Amino acid sequence: MPGESDQNMNQSNRNDRCPCCILWRSAVPRRPNTNTSSTSQSAPSIDFGNFYVLRNANVWTLEDNSNSSSVLDIWVSRGKIVSMVPPSAARSMCPSIPGLKEIDMRGLDIVPGFVDIHVHAIGGGGEDSFGSRTPEACLEELVEAGVTTFVGILGTDTVGRNMESLIAKTRALSEKGLTGRVWLGGYAFPIENTVTGSVRKDLTMLPDVIGVGELAISDHRSSFPTTDDLLKLCSEVRVAGMVSGNAGVTYFHMGDNETALQP
């Protein structure tokens, strides 16, 4: 026969998986610790209008290299996923919540957000005079494409566009809910369009900067750096990444010249 402690433990484990309990915990404001008795305090008022559940969604988690989806209910609290459980389990663990918004996702797929490491956040183009410049990326376009994490890049034009503007745009998109980082530099070598005046300082002191890119090689728009030039640059980027805890990656644009991987 299970004892009282076993029953309490089972109830606790059940509550840890129960979407209703998770929503309740995320909704109840934390009360400061005081020495006064709280017996006279009334129960907090919960507005379940902040929560919703996506019912019967085909969820692709990509865990364990799985190539199949699972039908799950996704419980969302204040814009964040708090629980994903099979529909039958969700209904058995908790009763219906009055006023809870439910969205039927039957037949629709849900995947993790995409990571795009090549986004011209402040525009691209410009290789056919100024009129060929493209506009800045906007939040709505990125979200509609499923992108939740991106790395901003300059590309060919490192004169009409600069790192300060790229970092500012990246931070603006990050403040709206995306995760943004930037590549330092562009097609040209040496890297002259830094913020602090030094590649190593930018990578070490600016958390937005994860590496150098997109440095062009074997391309008619390249500055044709030598192999030694690239070795020195890659070493500098790597050391800056080690010091700052950042990625420290050098990202290349590969052209179609016959020299291929030989600069």
Buried (B, 14 or more C-beta within 10 A) or exposed (E): EEEEEEEEEEEEEEBEBBBBBBBBEBBEEEEEEEEEEEEEEEEEEBEBEBBBBBBBBBBBEEEEEEEEBEBBBBBBBEEEEBBBBEBEBBEEBBEEBEEBEEEEBEEEEBEEBEEBBBBBBBBBBBEEEEEEBEEBBEEEEBBEEEBBBBBBBBBBBBEEBBBEBBBEBBBBBBEEEBBBBBBBBBBBBEBEBBBEEBBBBBBBBBEBBBBBBBBBBBBEEBBBBEEEBBEEBBEBBBBBBEEBEBBBBBBBBEBEBEEEEEB
